[in-house]
Amino acid sequence: MTRSVPLRMDVTDCKNVRFTLVTFRYYATNVAGWGRKMPAKLKLVRPAETFEMRPVASKGRKANADYRVREHLIEAEMDKLLAALKRNRRGHRDWLIGLLIYRHGLRVSEACDLRWDDIDLGKRTIVIRRLKSSTDSSHYLERDEHRALGELWRAYAAEGSKPSYVFVNERGHPFGRMGIGRMIERAGEAAGMPFPVHVHMLRHSTGYALAARGMDTRRLQHYLGHASISNTVRYTAMSPEPFKNIWR
């Protein structure tokens, strides 16, 4: 004797059975629908013969090589750039910004964050507070830098202001990265550079200029504040100093 097993149906099975019964009832009672195909809800469209390929993203900025052949300025080009900065309405301040960035290999944010507390005019030193996990250091000021900083301090005092930051705008606020960046770009155009100039090129120019003067890699690494020497060898690798007098 076969034992009957009770049939158990879950909620999903009940819904499926109900849907099937309702559908069958419709086609059984509707003469127009019985024996015919269910009308299609989607219309089949013939594929187009041509396709328009659209980019998934905008092209944006091109590679640096498309704008310029190198990412640094030689010393003659730096002289032209500094001369163009000096012709600005606030020429002394703008020229000094470019000079300090170049002489000490500053990033633009490091130049913006430079304070008078970092400068000792008596000892002719400047404290370089590096960013991006780089190493801080103290540099000597050259005579033209020392004299120009003293003149800038006296100019601020004559205007009745004593800012904490070395470089401030007309409203007394610290210079921003974009402000200095645009100023260097405009100076490059005014100097007649054959390619667009950006502010970080001045830091690269520092590395190449000092390497060309014979500064060794370890010393240059410490001067620029590089945490890794692999970031410094790019400058010394292009220096002609190791090959000097090799044919003599």
Order of alpha helices (4+ residues) and beta strands (2+ residues): alpha-alpha-alpha-alpha-beta-beta-beta-alpha-alpha-alpha-alpha-alpha
